[in-house]
């Protein structure tokens, strides 16, 4: 009533702030957030930490993670230094839930020196890696450990750059073989390895061999080692039905060509890097 009948009242800003807090307390978070967003620049400095904290809590409560990151960034700026680390940690948790477009938008929108830029940049590096955009992933990761060398993400960022270097390094004369060389399928793996060796006799191709044990985890680990440690240009493997699907998914993630010898139906559906040289059970 006060704001409606006396809009020019000298304490109108205080009244609007109280109204916004009441909206938050009575479950009208979005109304309260809208009021706080328009009102915040007019608040006195001593009221801003509480306002930013209440707005951040409300945004988190309604799942508005991008708004929460904005408010937590502001709270980190105006809060006492002793509370800043906890605020940035909460912001990092919200950043982890953000989609790519929100991360990119906040990176541009927030000040370059904002504390939340560090988790935002690391999140961007992870997204680019997931999208297999290795140049942009490396660029973002390098920014993390160069700008924040003592920060919580520096080690992860360096490891990501090392991983990308391995992913993009290929030895064209190295062929990977990922087959069971132990466990119940050992004789099968031995026979395949002998056949490959016979086929390549007299060639300059070198074999890099890893044991899958005929298990999904073993197949994934073998293909990752062949791709990252050996630089194999392609892998023959994914032999048993139990390991084929996981092998195909790992090969597609690492973008290394896999020639599967499994009878499993649909193994090539994993993506364009997966091939099959075996009749399926249905065929």
Secondary structure, DSSP 8 states (H G I E B T S, - for coil): -HHHH-TT-TTHHHHHHHHHHHHHHTT-HHHHHHHHHHHGGGS-HHHHHHHHHHHHHHHHHTT-HHHHHHHHHHHHHHS-HHHHHHHHHHHHHHHHT--HHHHHHHHHHS-TT-TTHHHHHHHHHHHHHHTT-HHHHHHHHHHHHHH-TTSTTHHHHHHHHHHHHHHT--EEEEEEEEE--SSTTHHHHHHHHHHHHHHTTTSS-EEEEEE-TTSHHHHHHHHHHHHHTS-EEEEEE--SHHHHHHHHHHHHHHT-EEEE----TTGGGG-TTEEE-S--S--
